[in-house]
Amino acid sequence: MIAFNRSATIAPGKLASTLAFAREVAAHITTTTGTEVSVAVPVGGNPSRISWSTRHESLADFDAVMMALMADAAYAALMAKNADNFIPGSVHDDIWRVI
């Protein structure tokens, strides 16, 4: 199994709009790909962060979901519309093999 996590730092003054966006993008991904997405914020550390997490049966499954999202015009528009919610360069992806 593959675990994927994407995190980003929220821009100052953008917490409310980012939380709404996070739920919207998670729902879009689940609806279009069938992949459940968890949204989380930190309990400690930098409170201006948010993350999305998914689980995939294999790297091939993960790749198929990512390719579907890259080809999805609605997803691209959603990302572009909300880009100012985040500090540029703060997006961080982790891909883990679950053992």
Backbone as CSV, one residue per row, in Angstrom:
resi,resn,N_x,N_y,N_z,CA_x,CA_y,CA_z,C_x,C_y,C_z
1,MET,0.836,-1.171,0.000,0.000,0.000,0.000,0.883,1.237,0.000
2,ILE,0.400,2.305,-0.652,1.124,3.564,-0.762,0.335,4.646,-0.035
3,ALA,1.018,5.420,0.803,0.419,6.563,1.495,0.989,7.829,0.884
4,PHE,0.113,8.738,0.519,0.523,10.020,-0.064,0.056,11.139,0.840
5,ASN,0.932,12.120,1.076,0.581,13.283,1.884,1.121,14.537,1.207
6,ARG,0.249,15.506,1.015,0.663,16.821,0.493,0.352,17.849,1.566
7,SER,1.352,18.664,1.909,1.141,19.726,2.880,1.577,21.052,2.278
8,ALA,1.022,22.127,2.827,1.370,23.470,2.358,1.177,24.443,3.505
9,THR,1.872,25.572,3.427,1.749,26.615,4.433,0.731,27.644,3.952
10,ILE,-0.207,27.950,4.825,-1.287,28.881,4.512,-0.763,30.315,4.601
11,ALA,-1.128,31.122,3.597,-0.728,32.530,3.575,-1.435,33.298,4.695
12,PRO,-0.804,34.355,5.197,-1.433,35.154,6.256,-2.819,35.657,5.829
13,GLY,-3.771,35.536,6.743,-5.119,36.014,6.492,-5.972,35.118,5.608
14,LYS,-5.475,33.932,5.268,-6.178,33.047,4.336,-6.683,31.760,4.986
15,LEU,-6.723,31.695,6.306,-7.108,30.453,6.978,-8.529,30.013,6.597
16,ALA,-9.499,30.892,6.716,-10.887,30.512,6.445,-11.077,30.062,4.999
17,SER,-10.539,30.818,4.047,-10.705,30.434,2.640,-9.945,29.158,2.319
18,THR,-8.819,28.928,2.993,-8.057,27.707,2.766,-8.786,26.480,3.302
19,LEU,-9.399,26.594,4.473,-10.152,25.468,5.020,-11.318,25.096,4.114
20,ALA,-12.005,26.095,3.574,-13.107,25.830,2.638,-12.576,25.183,1.366
21,PHE,-11.469,25.702,0.840,-10.856,25.129,-0.352,-10.413,23.694,-0.109
22,ALA,-9.805,23.429,1.042,-9.303,22.092,1.352,-10.418,21.062,1.296
23,ARG,-11.557,21.407,1.845,-12.708,20.492,1.809,-13.258,20.352,0.394
24,GLU,-13.275,21.453,-0.354,-13.776,21.425,-1.730,-12.902,20.548,-2.621
25,VAL,-11.588,20.714,-2.516,-10.694,19.921,-3.368,-10.732,18.452,-2.962
26,ALA,-10.838,18.166,-1.676,-10.931,16.772,-1.228,-12.197,16.122,-1.787
27,ALA,-13.308,16.839,-1.738,-14.566,16.299,-2.279,-14.461,16.092,-3.788
28,HIS,-13.815,17.017,-4.488,-13.657,16.879,-5.936,-12.828,15.643,-6.282
29,ILE,-11.725,15.454,-5.579,-10.867,14.295,-5.840,-11.623,12.998,-5.568
30,THR,-12.349,12.946,-4.459,-13.106,11.745,-4.124,-14.178,11.468,-5.175
31,THR,-14.883,12.494,-5.601,-15.945,12.330,-6.595,-15.402,11.894,-7.951
32,THR,-14.298,12.500,-8.380,-13.793,12.220,-9.732,-12.918,10.978,-9.826
33,THR,-12.254,10.606,-8.717,-11.333,9.455,-8.798,-11.745,8.293,-7.911
34,GLY,-12.660,8.530,-6.978,-13.048,7.482,-6.039,-12.073,7.307,-4.893
35,THR,-11.059,8.159,-4.822,-10.046,8.079,-3.774,-10.449,8.944,-2.590
36,GLU,-10.529,8.339,-1.402,-10.853,9.090,-0.192,-9.673,9.999,0.168
37,VAL,-9.983,11.236,0.530,-8.974,12.220,0.899,-9.259,12.699,2.311
38,SER,-8.224,12.671,3.163,-8.324,13.211,4.521,-7.665,14.577,4.544
39,VAL,-8.311,15.528,5.191,-7.751,16.864,5.368,-7.386,17.010,6.841
40,ALA,-6.203,17.573,7.116,-5.754,17.713,8.505,-5.010,19.030,8.701
41,VAL,-5.035,19.497,9.945,-4.234,20.643,10.369,-3.411,20.199,11.575
42,PRO,-2.268,20.824,11.813,-1.415,20.374,12.907,-1.969,20.716,14.290
43,VAL,-1.676,19.835,15.231,-2.027,20.072,16.628,-0.928,20.900,17.295
44,GLY,0.311,20.689,16.864,1.448,21.431,17.384,2.307,21.935,16.239
45,GLY,3.313,22.685,16.557,4.187,23.227,15.524,3.548,24.426,14.841
46,ASN,3.894,24.641,13.605,3.378,25.770,12.828,1.885,25.570,12.558
47,PRO,1.018,26.400,13.129,-0.421,26.205,12.941,-0.926,26.639,11.570
48,SER,-0.094,27.276,10.792,-0.506,27.771,9.475,-0.204,26.771,8.370
49,ARG,-0.486,25.501,8.648,-0.269,24.455,7.645,-1.549,23.643,7.493
50,ILE,-1.635,22.956,6.369,-2.755,22.067,6.102,-2.220,20.915,5.266
51,SER,-2.877,19.758,5.360,-2.417,18.626,4.546,-3.591,17.815,4.036
52,TRP,-3.337,17.133,2.935,-4.272,16.184,2.331,-3.562,14.841,2.286
53,SER,-4.257,13.781,2.653,-3.660,12.443,2.655,-4.567,11.465,1.923
54,THR,-3.928,10.537,1.203,-4.652,9.466,0.511,-3.898,8.161,0.684
55,ARG,-4.593,7.062,0.448,-3.980,5.725,0.445,-4.297,5.081,-0.905
56,HIS,-3.333,4.321,-1.412,-3.466,3.674,-2.720,-2.965,2.241,-2.626
57,GLU,-3.588,1.343,-3.351,-3.205,-0.071,-3.335,-1.789,-0.301,-3.861
58,SER,-1.343,0.539,-4.808,-0.022,0.354,-5.425,0.467,1.681,-5.997
59,LEU,1.727,1.705,-6.408,2.256,2.886,-7.091,1.516,3.127,-8.402
60,ALA,1.124,2.044,-9.070,0.373,2.182,-10.318,-0.970,2.856,-10.069
61,ASP,-1.643,2.493,-8.987,-2.912,3.129,-8.626,-2.690,4.605,-8.310
62,PHE,-1.673,4.919,-7.532,-1.337,6.300,-7.210,-1.082,7.091,-8.488
63,ASP,-0.292,6.530,-9.390,0.029,7.190,-10.657,-1.232,7.430,-11.484
64,ALA,-2.124,6.473,-11.528,-3.365,6.622,-12.292,-4.211,7.778,-11.742
65,VAL,-4.293,7.883,-10.434,-5.050,8.976,-9.823,-4.397,10.318,-10.143
66,MET,-3.083,10.402,-10.002,-2.376,11.654,-10.284,-2.514,12.051,-11.754
67,MET,-2.426,11.086,-12.655,-2.582,11.384,-14.084,-4.007,11.857,-14.384
68,ALA,-4.990,11.249,-13.759,-6.383,11.677,-13.950,-6.567,13.114,-13.479
69,LEU,-5.960,13.464,-12.356,-6.086,14.830,-11.851,-5.357,15.822,-12.754
70,MET,-4.223,15.440,-13.280,-3.483,16.328,-14.180,-4.268,16.611,-15.459
71,ALA,-5.104,15.676,-15.879,-5.903,15.841,-17.093,-7.267,16.470,-16.816
72,ASP,-7.594,16.729,-15.568,-8.907,17.224,-15.156,-8.918,18.757,-15.165
73,ALA,-9.617,19.346,-16.126,-9.670,20.808,-16.256,-10.317,21.465,-15.041
74,ALA,-11.336,20.839,-14.463,-12.000,21.405,-13.285,-11.039,21.442,-12.094
75,TYR,-10.230,20.392,-11.941,-9.233,20.353,-10.864,-8.194,21.464,-11.077
76,ALA,-7.722,21.626,-12.309,-6.727,22.665,-12.615,-7.287,24.051,-12.315
77,ALA,-8.553,24.281,-12.658,-9.173,25.576,-12.390,-9.305,25.818,-10.890
78,LEU,-9.646,24.783,-10.147,-9.760,24.870,-8.694,-8.411,25.232,-8.070
79,MET,-7.346,24.601,-8.553,-6.001,24.891,-8.048,-5.599,26.328,-8.360
80,ALA,-5.823,26.758,-9.600,-5.425,28.112,-10.012,-6.192,29.177,-9.238
81,LYS,-7.474,28.949,-9.027,-8.329,29.913,-8.340,-7.911,30.114,-6.883
82,ASN,-7.288,29.111,-6.285,-6.950,29.161,-4.863,-5.459,29.242,-4.572
83,ALA,-4.652,29.486,-5.585,-3.194,29.507,-5.412,-2.743,30.556,-4.399
84,ASP,-3.459,31.675,-4.311,-3.027,32.732,-3.395,-3.302,32.411,-1.925
85,ASN,-3.924,31.270,-1.647,-4.131,30.842,-0.264,-2.854,30.317,0.384
86,PHE,-1.821,30.078,-0.418,-0.623,29.412,0.085,0.628,30.239,-0.154
87,ILE,1.621,30.031,0.698,2.915,30.678,0.511,3.640,29.953,-0.624
88,PRO,4.061,30.685,-1.661,4.742,30.045,-2.789,5.947,29.219,-2.333
89,GLY,6.079,28.048,-2.910,7.195,27.160,-2.603,7.019,26.325,-1.350
90,SER,5.869,26.442,-0.685,5.696,25.723,0.586,5.043,24.352,0.439
91,VAL,4.615,23.996,-0.749,3.976,22.692,-0.944,5.028,21.595,-0.809
92,HIS,4.697,20.567,-0.031,5.625,19.461,0.196,4.864,18.143,0.070
93,ASP,5.358,17.249,-0.781,4.739,15.942,-0.978,5.602,14.848,-0.366
94,ASP,4.938,13.874,0.260,5.587,12.665,0.766,4.850,11.479,0.204
95,ILE,5.595,10.493,-0.273,5.019,9.218,-0.728,5.707,8.118,0.073
96,TRP,4.915,7.337,0.792,5.441,6.311,1.683,4.884,4.947,1.308
97,ARG,5.687,3.920,1.493,5.216,2.535,1.374,4.768,2.105,2.767
98,VAL,3.521,1.689,2.885,2.982,1.243,4.155,3.421,-0.198,4.374
99,ILE,4.014,-0.494,5.539,4.508,-1.850,5.799,3.727,-2.509,6.935
